[in-house]
């Protein structure tokens, strides 16, 4: 028998403050709900906008949702500077550098830096030489994502167990509790 409440159910929870780090605030604003702080920065160019380090300063958790198309397209930009290597490899490495700087400054000042990092990567990273992932990796998107993951794993001691390829927040039943070196990798 289905549940039928006699009065409307309400859900009350404390909503965390959310900061969206975007490349173009004017394009992002209509897509995001009211109350989201919007900050311009770009993982490809760490000094663009307010700069990556300043953009993540004061943040407790990072959910990294960067990426681009796996195959050459207009999304790679007129100068090809939005390709997988620039975004998923170099961009994640730039973010790790900023994360290191922010956490070092926080520790020096007796504060807590970024505590948790979740990088939405790809299930194909560990299977990039197998079909069908080898096709997806034709232009190196999975190789670039793997390099970004490794960069994040190397900074792991400064954060609480980074999570890679996470779908846990979406209640995906395929999560694995530990990945390379026991560091919270989920497919």
DRENSENU-759089 format. One record per residue (C-alpha): residue number from 1; x, y, z. Coordinates in steps of 0.5 Angstrom, whole numbers. Each point is the difference from the previous one (the first is absolute). Layout:
// residues N
[site NUM [X Y Z]];
...
// end
This chain:
// residues 187
[site 1 [0 0 0]];
[site 2 [3 7 -2]];
[site 3 [1 5 5]];
[site 4 [-4 6 0]];
[site 5 [1 5 6]];
[site 6 [-6 4 3]];
[site 7 [4 6 -1]];
[site 8 [5 3 -5]];
[site 9 [7 -3 2]];
[site 10 [5 6 1]];
[site 11 [8 -1 0]];
[site 12 [4 4 4]];
[site 13 [7 0 0]];
[site 14 [6 5 1]];
[site 15 [2 2 -7]];
[site 16 [8 0 -1]];
[site 17 [3 7 -3]];
[site 18 [1 -2 -7]];
[site 19 [6 3 -4]];
[site 20 [0 -1 -8]];
[site 21 [6 1 -3]];
[site 22 [-1 1 -7]];
[site 23 [3 3 -6]];
[site 24 [-5 5 -2]];
[site 25 [-5 3 5]];
[site 26 [-5 3 -5]];
[site 27 [-1 -7 -3]];
[site 28 [0 -4 7]];
[site 29 [-5 5 3]];
[site 30 [-6 -2 -3]];
[site 31 [1 -8 1]];
[site 32 [2 1 7]];
[site 33 [-5 1 6]];
[site 34 [-1 6 4]];
[site 35 [5 0 6]];
[site 36 [6 -3 -4]];
[site 37 [6 4 1]];
[site 38 [3 1 -7]];
[site 39 [7 1 -1]];
[site 40 [4 0 -7]];
[site 41 [6 -4 -1]];
[site 42 [3 -5 -5]];
[site 43 [4 -7 2]];
[site 44 [4 1 -7]];
[site 45 [2 7 2]];
[site 46 [1 0 8]];
[site 47 [1 8 0]];
[site 48 [-6 1 -4]];
[site 49 [-6 3 3]];
[site 50 [1 1 8]];
[site 51 [5 -6 -1]];
[site 52 [-1 -7 2]];
[site 53 [3 1 7]];
[site 54 [-4 6 2]];
[site 55 [-6 -4 -3]];
[site 56 [1 -6 5]];
[site 57 [2 4 6]];
[site 58 [-5 -1 5]];
[site 59 [-3 -6 -3]];
[site 60 [-1 -6 4]];
[site 61 [-1 -5 -5]];
[site 62 [1 0 -8]];
[site 63 [-4 -4 -5]];
[site 64 [3 0 -6]];
[site 65 [-4 0 -6]];
[site 66 [5 2 -6]];
[site 67 [0 -3 -7]];
[site 68 [-1 1 -7]];
[site 69 [-2 -4 -6]];
[site 70 [5 -7 -1]];
[site 71 [0 2 -8]];
[site 72 [2 6 -3]];
[site 73 [-6 5 -1]];
[site 74 [-1 7 0]];
[site 75 [0 -1 8]];
[site 76 [7 -1 0]];
[site 77 [0 8 -2]];
[site 78 [3 4 -6]];
[site 79 [7 -1 2]];
[site 80 [-1 -7 3]];
[site 81 [1 2 7]];
[site 82 [-6 -4 3]];
[site 83 [3 -7 -2]];
[site 84 [0 -6 5]];
[site 85 [8 1 2]];
[site 86 [-1 8 1]];
[site 87 [-7 -1 4]];
[site 88 [1 -7 4]];
[site 89 [7 -1 0]];
[site 90 [3 7 1]];
[site 91 [-6 3 3]];
[site 92 [0 -5 5]];
[site 93 [7 1 2]];
[site 94 [-1 7 0]];
[site 95 [-6 -1 5]];
[site 96 [5 -4 4]];
[site 97 [5 5 0]];
[site 98 [-5 5 3]];
[site 99 [-2 -5 5]];
[site 100 [7 -1 3]];
[site 101 [1 8 0]];
[site 102 [-7 1 4]];
[site 103 [1 -6 4]];
[site 104 [7 2 2]];
[site 105 [-2 7 2]];
[site 106 [-6 -2 4]];
[site 107 [4 -5 4]];
[site 108 [5 6 1]];
[site 109 [-5 4 3]];
[site 110 [-3 -5 4]];
[site 111 [-6 -1 -4]];
[site 112 [-3 -7 -4]];
[site 113 [1 1 -7]];
[site 114 [-4 -4 -5]];
[site 115 [-2 -7 3]];
[site 116 [-3 -4 -6]];
[site 117 [1 0 -7]];
[site 118 [-5 -4 -5]];
[site 119 [2 -1 -7]];
[site 120 [-5 -2 -5]];
[site 121 [4 -4 -5]];
[site 122 [-1 -6 -4]];
[site 123 [-2 -7 1]];
[site 124 [5 -1 -6]];
[site 125 [6 2 3]];
[site 126 [2 -7 2]];
[site 127 [-2 -3 -6]];
[site 128 [2 5 -5]];
[site 129 [4 -5 -5]];
[site 130 [-7 -5 0]];
[site 131 [-6 1 -4]];
[site 132 [-4 4 -1]];
[site 133 [5 5 5]];
[site 134 [5 -1 -5]];
[site 135 [-4 4 -5]];
[site 136 [-2 5 5]];
[site 137 [7 1 1]];
[site 138 [2 1 -7]];
[site 139 [2 8 1]];
[site 140 [3 -2 7]];
[site 141 [-6 2 5]];
[site 142 [1 -6 4]];
[site 143 [7 1 0]];
[site 144 [-1 7 3]];
[site 145 [-5 -1 5]];
[site 146 [5 -6 3]];
[site 147 [6 5 0]];
[site 148 [-5 5 4]];
[site 149 [-2 -5 5]];
[site 150 [7 -2 1]];
[site 151 [2 7 2]];
[site 152 [-6 0 5]];
[site 153 [2 -6 3]];
[site 154 [7 3 1]];
[site 155 [-3 5 4]];
[site 156 [-5 -4 4]];
[site 157 [4 0 7]];
[site 158 [-2 8 0]];
[site 159 [-7 -2 -1]];
[site 160 [-5 -5 3]];
[site 161 [0 -6 -5]];
[site 162 [-1 3 -7]];
[site 163 [-6 -4 -4]];
[site 164 [1 -1 -7]];
[site 165 [-5 -2 -5]];
[site 166 [-5 1 5]];
[site 167 [-7 -2 -1]];
[site 168 [-2 -1 8]];
[site 169 [-4 6 0]];
[site 170 [-4 -2 -5]];
[site 171 [-1 -7 4]];
[site 172 [3 -4 -6]];
[site 173 [1 -7 3]];
[site 174 [6 -1 -4]];
[site 175 [5 3 5]];
[site 176 [6 -3 2]];
[site 177 [3 2 7]];
[site 178 [7 1 -2]];
[site 179 [4 1 -6]];
[site 180 [8 1 -1]];
[site 181 [3 0 7]];
[site 182 [-6 -1 3]];
[site 183 [-3 7 -1]];
[site 184 [-7 1 -1]];
[site 185 [-1 -2 -8]];
[site 186 [-7 -1 -2]];
[site 187 [-2 -2 -7]];
// end
